[in-house]
Amino acid sequence: MIKLSSTASEEIKRLIQSQSQGGAEATFLRVAVAAGGCSGWSYRLAFDSKQENEDLVTEQDGVKVVCDPQSHRMLNGAEIHFEGGLQGRGFVFHNPNAANTCGCGDSFCS
């Protein structure tokens, strides 16, 4: 399972509310990985409203999180946090399946 910190959940709900055009209840967070980045795989976060039959679905703190099976194998047990501070704001992945991560934290190798 992919976990969201409370700060990540709150920020996702805020973003869904401010950006949703089809109604907040129809929007969920899609978490995935894609080939690329400086370490081999990069993290992807997007809002979506179309769920595939094979998608794995969880709900945490009122946020529906959806992940395809291939990405889930690389992200199972990962935690997503939202951090904000003087150096910037953004979502940060803590992935126990990553053998190495790049300096910026946006990509990893497994």
N, C-alpha and C positions, 0 to 999 in steps of 0.2 A: 504494500500500500504506500502511496505517496502522501506525506503529511504536510499540512499547512500550519505555520505558526499562527498565533492569534493576530499578530500584526499583519501577516500576509492575508489572512481571511478578511480582516477589516478593510484593507486597501483594495482587495479584489471586489468586495461588495460595493465599495464606493465607486470604483471604476465602472462596474456593470451598471450601476444606477445612473451614472452620468453619461455613459456611452451607448446604452442599450436602446435600440430602435424597435425591436420586436417585443419589448416587454422584458423586464428583469427576470421574470420566471422562466423565460425561454432561452436565456443565455447561461452558458456554463464555461468553466475554464478548461481548455484543452492543453494538456501537458505532453510534450513529445521531445524526441531527440532527432536530429538530422545529421547526416554525414557532413563534415566540414569543421571549420574552426581550426585553431592552431594546434589542437591536441587530438583531432580525429572525429569527435562528436560534439555537437553544440546543442544547448538546451533551447527549447521553443515553448513559449507561452502565448496563447491566443484565446480570444473569446470566440465561441462557436455556438451554433444552435442546432446543428445536425449531428446526431449520434449514429454511429455504425453499430451493427449487431454484435461485432466482436469486441467493441470497446469495453474496457473495465471502468466501472463507475463507483465513486464513493462520494459521500457528502460529509462535509466538516464545517461546523459553525455556520450552517446555512449556505455554504458554497458547494456547488456540484462540481466535482473534479473528474475529468474523463481522460483516459489514456489508451492508446492503441496497444495491443499485446507486445509487439516488438519493442516499443519504447519502454513499456512497463518492465520488461526483463532487465533493462539497464537502469531503471529508476526505482525499482521496488525497495522501499525502506528510506528513500530520499526525503529530506525535509526542505520545504521552501519557506524562506523567511523574507520579510520586507524590512529593509534597513533604510533609514533616512538620517542624514547628518550633514556636516559641513563639506564632506567630500562627495556628496551626491546622494541620490535616492534610487532604490531599485530592489528587484527581487534577487535573492541569493540562494543558490542550491547548495545543500550539504548532502552529498551523494556517497554513501558507503561503498557503492559498487565501482567508483572511479579509482583507477590505479594511479592516475596523475591528472592534475588539472593545470590549465594555463594560468598565467599571472592575473589575468582579468577575471577569471572565474566563470567565463561564459562557455568554455568547452572543456572536454575531458577525454581520456582514453580509458577503455575498460580492460 
